[in-house]
């Protein structure tokens, strides 16, 4: 292969948030030094670059563990086979944009420290949002999930990392129809809630999407489903897909309008926005923010809403301590 034919990679992923630690190419040598188990999955690709096989679930899991060790000082990170193994850069982006949103109430100063409390709806077995949010901003987290196995995995991650001790609490949502009920006991208050909702209406739809993604990765048609980022059915799909889940979230968030500053969710499909906006208007929210995000070739966005008017917002922020 000649030098001229070698594929040129951008040195910086400019679409990621400017504070995102993952804007550069993965430093695989450094990652292997931090997490030696990754080395077995690194190979030289057709363009004479070191890489991993992103269609291999084990390789993706090892990469995540290495990233969390190298950048966030997470010594132990394991998840059960078949559970969602999320791309770290995209998860970090969500949190950085939410930090900016909180900071917009403080003339751009981002609130940090354990007094800032975040609710992660569907924390999953991976516990990635609480890890990144705590390590980047010092926030405290409550993570909820309907899956006891996922929660047990997340609890093990928290227990085995001293940097997360007393910073992340986990709660089982025993009612699959409820999103917030039971999480606001004793009039608890959260500065923000985040959610990566089940995107698909069925596993068949999820598998079709995976086949398209794997075909793009391999640059050839793939007919066998292999979830390279994993995912149980409750993580990937629900009745009505993401639009129904988010609309249920909006409806239920009304009951906790004074208990959470900013509610938010990822929205993967732009065609869902019109209906979501209509439901937010019906719910009587005071502000709606749509924040575009782009990771690689994937375009998505965050929709955030609050029931606080400006005087209530000012009072809320006045209670933040630094």
Beta strands, then each sheet from edge to edge (+ up, - down):
strand 1: 43-44
strand 2: 50-51
strand 3: 117-121
strand 4: 140-145
strand 5: 168-172
strand 6: 190-195
strand 7: 260-267
strand 8: 287-295
strand 9: 298-306
sheet 1: 1+ 2-
sheet 2: 5+ 4+ 3+ 6+ 7+ 9- 8+
end
